[in-house]
């Protein structure tokens, strides 16, 4: 978070809360699927240098 200068805009708890709202769904015989992701979450992933999971769809 320091490298991405996120502490200027967010607390650690705010970032964790933002990612905590991403839901995942598990169906027997299928891979785990993640729910929709917001533009804010996409921005946080990018700023932290993390690739957005491919199963996430933009809201």
Backbone atoms as SQL, in Angstrom:
CREATE TABLE atoms (id INTEGER PRIMARY KEY, chain TEXT, resi INTEGER, resn TEXT, atom TEXT, x REAL, y REAL, z REAL);
INSERT INTO atoms VALUES
  (1, 'A', 1, 'UNK', 'N', 0.826, -1.195, 0.000),
  (2, 'A', 1, 'UNK', 'CA', 0.000, 0.000, 0.000),
  (3, 'A', 1, 'UNK', 'C', 0.865, 1.251, 0.000),
  (4, 'A', 2, 'UNK', 'N', 2.013, 1.186, 0.657),
  (5, 'A', 2, 'UNK', 'CA', 2.886, 2.361, 0.654),
  (6, 'A', 2, 'UNK', 'C', 3.451, 2.610, -0.734),
  (7, 'A', 3, 'UNK', 'N', 3.901, 1.550, -1.406),
  (8, 'A', 3, 'UNK', 'CA', 4.468, 1.702, -2.745),
  (9, 'A', 3, 'UNK', 'C', 3.456, 2.296, -3.718),
  (10, 'A', 4, 'UNK', 'N', 2.193, 1.916, -3.569),
  (11, 'A', 4, 'UNK', 'CA', 1.138, 2.408, -4.456),
  (12, 'A', 4, 'UNK', 'C', 0.571, 3.742, -3.980),
  (13, 'A', 5, 'UNK', 'N', 1.106, 4.253, -2.859),
  (14, 'A', 5, 'UNK', 'CA', 0.645, 5.518, -2.267),
  (15, 'A', 5, 'UNK', 'C', -0.855, 5.499, -1.938),
  (16, 'A', 6, 'UNK', 'N', -1.330, 4.344, -1.510),
  (17, 'A', 6, 'UNK', 'CA', -2.742, 4.212, -1.163),
  (18, 'A', 6, 'UNK', 'C', -3.068, 4.827, 0.189),
  (19, 'A', 7, 'UNK', 'N', -2.083, 4.924, 1.072),
  (20, 'A', 7, 'UNK', 'CA', -2.345, 5.497, 2.393),
  (21, 'A', 7, 'UNK', 'C', -2.744, 6.967, 2.305),
  (22, 'A', 8, 'UNK', 'N', -2.441, 7.602, 1.178),
  (23, 'A', 8, 'UNK', 'CA', -2.852, 8.992, 0.971),
  (24, 'A', 8, 'UNK', 'C', -4.376, 9.090, 0.858),
  (25, 'A', 9, 'UNK', 'N', -4.998, 8.050, 0.291),
  (26, 'A', 9, 'UNK', 'CA', -6.436, 8.073, 0.021),
  (27, 'A', 9, 'UNK', 'C', -7.257, 7.111, 0.880),
  (28, 'A', 10, 'UNK', 'N', -6.614, 6.071, 1.424),
  (29, 'A', 10, 'UNK', 'CA', -7.350, 5.021, 2.131),
  (30, 'A', 10, 'UNK', 'C', -6.618, 4.598, 3.395),
  (31, 'A', 11, 'UNK', 'N', -7.395, 4.108, 4.367),
  (32, 'A', 11, 'UNK', 'CA', -6.801, 3.406, 5.500),
  (33, 'A', 11, 'UNK', 'C', -6.728, 1.926, 5.119),
  (34, 'A', 12, 'UNK', 'N', -5.953, 1.165, 5.858),
  (35, 'A', 12, 'UNK', 'CA', -5.870, -0.273, 5.610),
  (36, 'A', 12, 'UNK', 'C', -7.254, -0.901, 5.722),
  (37, 'A', 13, 'UNK', 'N', -8.025, -0.482, 6.723),
  (38, 'A', 13, 'UNK', 'CA', -9.358, -1.050, 6.927),
  (39, 'A', 13, 'UNK', 'C', -10.280, -0.746, 5.754),
  (40, 'A', 14, 'UNK', 'N', -10.183, 0.444, 5.181),
  (41, 'A', 14, 'UNK', 'CA', -11.025, 0.793, 4.032),
  (42, 'A', 14, 'UNK', 'C', -10.724, -0.096, 2.829),
  (43, 'A', 15, 'UNK', 'N', -9.450, -0.376, 2.602),
  (44, 'A', 15, 'UNK', 'CA', -9.079, -1.255, 1.483),
  (45, 'A', 15, 'UNK', 'C', -9.587, -2.671, 1.747),
  (46, 'A', 16, 'UNK', 'N', -9.389, -3.164, 2.962),
  (47, 'A', 16, 'UNK', 'CA', -9.873, -4.504, 3.297),
  (48, 'A', 16, 'UNK', 'C', -11.387, -4.593, 3.168),
  (49, 'A', 17, 'UNK', 'N', -12.096, -3.577, 3.632),
  (50, 'A', 17, 'UNK', 'CA', -13.556, -3.557, 3.521),
  (51, 'A', 17, 'UNK', 'C', -13.996, -3.559, 2.062),
  (52, 'A', 18, 'UNK', 'N', -13.280, -2.827, 1.224),
  (53, 'A', 18, 'UNK', 'CA', -13.620, -2.753, -0.199),
  (54, 'A', 18, 'UNK', 'C', -13.497, -4.129, -0.856),
  (55, 'A', 19, 'UNK', 'N', -12.430, -4.847, -0.551),
  (56, 'A', 19, 'UNK', 'CA', -12.244, -6.178, -1.134),
  (57, 'A', 19, 'UNK', 'C', -13.128, -7.226, -0.467),
  (58, 'A', 20, 'UNK', 'N', -13.512, -7.009, 0.777),
  (59, 'A', 20, 'UNK', 'CA', -14.355, -7.959, 1.497),
  (60, 'A', 20, 'UNK', 'C', -15.738, -8.076, 0.866),
  (61, 'A', 21, 'UNK', 'N', -16.171, -7.047, 0.167),
  (62, 'A', 21, 'UNK', 'CA', -17.514, -7.063, -0.420),
  (63, 'A', 21, 'UNK', 'C', -17.594, -7.880, -1.709),
  (64, 'A', 22, 'UNK', 'N', -16.458, -8.399, -2.201),
  (65, 'A', 22, 'UNK', 'CA', -16.472, -9.253, -3.391),
  (66, 'A', 22, 'UNK', 'C', -16.925, -10.644, -2.958),
  (67, 'A', 23, 'UNK', 'N', -18.010, -11.114, -3.562),
  (68, 'A', 23, 'UNK', 'CA', -18.565, -12.410, -3.202),
  (69, 'A', 23, 'UNK', 'C', -17.975, -13.513, -4.071),
  (70, 'A', 24, 'UNK', 'N', -17.973, -14.722, -3.539),
  (71, 'A', 24, 'UNK', 'CA', -17.578, -15.879, -4.340),
  (72, 'A', 24, 'UNK', 'C', -18.666, -16.937, -4.205),
  (73, 'A', 25, 'UNK', 'N', -18.829, -17.704, -5.269),
  (74, 'A', 25, 'UNK', 'CA', -19.877, -18.710, -5.331),
  (75, 'A', 25, 'UNK', 'C', -19.248, -20.046, -5.696),
  (76, 'A', 26, 'UNK', 'N', -19.686, -21.084, -5.002),
  (77, 'A', 26, 'UNK', 'CA', -19.160, -22.418, -5.270),
  (78, 'A', 26, 'UNK', 'C', -20.318, -23.332, -5.646),
  (79, 'A', 27, 'UNK', 'N', -20.203, -23.959, -6.807),
  (80, 'A', 27, 'UNK', 'CA', -21.211, -24.887, -7.286),
  (81, 'A', 27, 'UNK', 'C', -20.564, -26.264, -7.413),
  (82, 'A', 28, 'UNK', 'N', -21.236, -27.310, -6.952),
  (83, 'A', 28, 'UNK', 'CA', -20.652, -28.652, -7.043),
  (84, 'A', 28, 'UNK', 'C', -20.224, -28.981, -8.477),
  (85, 'A', 29, 'UNK', 'N', -18.998, -29.454, -8.613),
  (86, 'A', 29, 'UNK', 'CA', -18.490, -29.845, -9.920),
  (87, 'A', 29, 'UNK', 'C', -17.980, -28.700, -10.770),
  (88, 'A', 30, 'UNK', 'N', -17.967, -27.480, -10.241),
  (89, 'A', 30, 'UNK', 'CA', -17.504, -26.313, -10.994),
  (90, 'A', 30, 'UNK', 'C', -16.445, -25.553, -10.186),
  (91, 'A', 31, 'UNK', 'N', -15.663, -24.759, -10.888),
  (92, 'A', 31, 'UNK', 'CA', -14.671, -23.914, -10.222),
  (93, 'A', 31, 'UNK', 'C', -15.381, -22.804, -9.451),
  (94, 'A', 32, 'UNK', 'N', -14.729, -22.291, -8.439),
  (95, 'A', 32, 'UNK', 'CA', -15.284, -21.174, -7.671),
  (96, 'A', 32, 'UNK', 'C', -15.380, -19.957, -8.581),
  (97, 'A', 33, 'UNK', 'N', -16.520, -19.292, -8.550),
  (98, 'A', 33, 'UNK', 'CA', -16.753, -18.092, -9.340),
  (99, 'A', 33, 'UNK', 'C', -16.856, -16.896, -8.399),
  (100, 'A', 34, 'UNK', 'N', -16.282, -15.794, -8.806),
  (101, 'A', 34, 'UNK', 'CA', -16.379, -14.566, -8.022),
  (102, 'A', 34, 'UNK', 'C', -17.491, -13.701, -8.577),
  (103, 'A', 35, 'UNK', 'N', -18.086, -12.900, -7.710),
  (104, 'A', 35, 'UNK', 'CA', -19.155, -12.006, -8.124),
  (105, 'A', 35, 'UNK', 'C', -18.622, -10.787, -8.855),
  (106, 'A', 36, 'UNK', 'N', -19.487, -9.821, -9.032),
  (107, 'A', 36, 'UNK', 'CA', -19.119, -8.601, -9.751),
  (108, 'A', 36, 'UNK', 'C', -18.096, -7.791, -8.967),
  (109, 'A', 37, 'UNK', 'N', -17.364, -6.981, -9.698),
  (110, 'A', 37, 'UNK', 'CA', -16.360, -6.111, -9.093),
  (111, 'A', 37, 'UNK', 'C', -16.653, -4.676, -9.518),
  (112, 'A', 38, 'UNK', 'N', -16.473, -3.746, -8.606),
  (113, 'A', 38, 'UNK', 'CA', -16.758, -2.340, -8.907),
  (114, 'A', 38, 'UNK', 'C', -15.549, -1.672, -9.555),
  (115, 'A', 39, 'UNK', 'N', -15.779, -0.523, -10.133),
  (116, 'A', 39, 'UNK', 'CA', -14.679, 0.245, -10.734),
  (117, 'A', 39, 'UNK', 'C', -13.640, 0.627, -9.670),
  (118, 'A', 40, 'UNK', 'N', -14.121, 0.938, -8.472),
  (119, 'A', 40, 'UNK', 'CA', -13.221, 1.291, -7.372),
  (120, 'A', 40, 'UNK', 'C', -12.319, 0.103, -7.019),
  (121, 'A', 41, 'UNK', 'N', -12.888, -1.104, -6.995),
  (122, 'A', 41, 'UNK', 'CA', -12.101, -2.291, -6.703),
  (123, 'A', 41, 'UNK', 'C', -11.079, -2.550, -7.811),
  (124, 'A', 42, 'UNK', 'N', -11.476, -2.365, -9.067),
  (125, 'A', 42, 'UNK', 'CA', -10.547, -2.518, -10.191),
  (126, 'A', 42, 'UNK', 'C', -9.394, -1.541, -10.035),
  (127, 'A', 43, 'UNK', 'N', -9.710, -0.300, -9.679),
  (128, 'A', 43, 'UNK', 'CA', -8.670, 0.716, -9.488),
  (129, 'A', 43, 'UNK', 'C', -7.708, 0.310, -8.372),
  (130, 'A', 44, 'UNK', 'N', -8.238, -0.204, -7.272),
  (131, 'A', 44, 'UNK', 'CA', -7.382, -0.638, -6.163),
  (132, 'A', 44, 'UNK', 'C', -6.485, -1.799, -6.581),
  (133, 'A', 45, 'UNK', 'N', -7.038, -2.768, -7.298),
  (134, 'A', 45, 'UNK', 'CA', -6.215, -3.881, -7.808),
  (135, 'A', 45, 'UNK', 'C', -5.068, -3.340, -8.650),
  (136, 'A', 46, 'UNK', 'N', -5.381, -2.459, -9.582),
  (137, 'A', 46, 'UNK', 'CA', -4.360, -1.916, -10.487),
  (138, 'A', 46, 'UNK', 'C', -3.301, -1.124, -9.735),
  (139, 'A', 47, 'UNK', 'N', -3.730, -0.282, -8.807),
  (140, 'A', 47, 'UNK', 'CA', -2.782, 0.542, -8.053),
  (141, 'A', 47, 'UNK', 'C', -1.857, -0.302, -7.196),
  (142, 'A', 48, 'UNK', 'N', -2.337, -1.472, -6.771),
  (143, 'A', 48, 'UNK', 'CA', -1.509, -2.360, -5.962),
  (144, 'A', 48, 'UNK', 'C', -0.683, -3.304, -6.830),
  (145, 'A', 49, 'UNK', 'N', -0.856, -3.224, -8.149),
  (146, 'A', 49, 'UNK', 'CA', -0.077, -4.071, -9.046),
  (147, 'A', 49, 'UNK', 'C', -0.548, -5.511, -9.084),
  (148, 'A', 50, 'UNK', 'N', -1.828, -5.709, -8.783),
  (149, 'A', 50, 'UNK', 'CA', -2.401, -7.054, -8.764),
  (150, 'A', 50, 'UNK', 'C', -3.339, -7.196, -9.957),
  (151, 'A', 51, 'UNK', 'N', -3.210, -8.305, -10.666),
  (152, 'A', 51, 'UNK', 'CA', -4.087, -8.552, -11.808),
  (153, 'A', 51, 'UNK', 'C', -5.489, -8.875, -11.304),
  (154, 'A', 52, 'UNK', 'N', -6.489, -8.254, -11.912),
  (155, 'A', 52, 'UNK', 'CA', -7.877, -8.508, -11.534),
  (156, 'A', 52, 'UNK', 'C', -8.233, -9.941, -11.905),
  (157, 'A', 53, 'UNK', 'N', -8.834, -10.700, -10.981),
  (158, 'A', 53, 'UNK', 'CA', -9.219, -12.077, -11.311),
  (159, 'A', 53, 'UNK', 'C', -10.101, -12.120, -12.560),
  (160, 'A', 54, 'UNK', 'N', -9.849, -13.094, -13.436),
  (161, 'A', 54, 'UNK', 'CA', -10.571, -13.164, -14.710),
  (162, 'A', 54, 'UNK', 'C', -12.038, -13.507, -14.545),
  (163, 'A', 55, 'UNK', 'N', -12.416, -14.133, -13.437),
  (164, 'A', 55, 'UNK', 'CA', -13.813, -14.504, -13.260),
  (165, 'A', 55, 'UNK', 'C', -14.670, -13.343, -12.776),
  (166, 'A', 56, 'UNK', 'N', -14.040, -12.206, -12.499),
  (167, 'A', 56, 'UNK', 'CA', -14.795, -11.054, -12.017),
  (168, 'A', 56, 'UNK', 'C', -15.323, -10.247, -13.188),
  (169, 'A', 57, 'UNK', 'N', -16.559, -9.811, -13.058),
  (170, 'A', 57, 'UNK', 'CA', -17.171, -9.004, -14.099),
  (171, 'A', 57, 'UNK', 'C', -17.406, -7.612, -13.556),
  (172, 'A', 58, 'UNK', 'N', -17.162, -6.625, -14.383),
  (173, 'A', 58, 'UNK', 'CA', -17.330, -5.239, -13.949),
  (174, 'A', 58, 'UNK', 'C', -18.797, -4.923, -13.740),
  (175, 'A', 59, 'UNK', 'N', -19.109, -4.234, -12.646),
  (176, 'A', 59, 'UNK', 'CA', -20.486, -3.831, -12.332),
  (177, 'A', 59, 'UNK', 'C', -20.857, -2.585, -13.090);
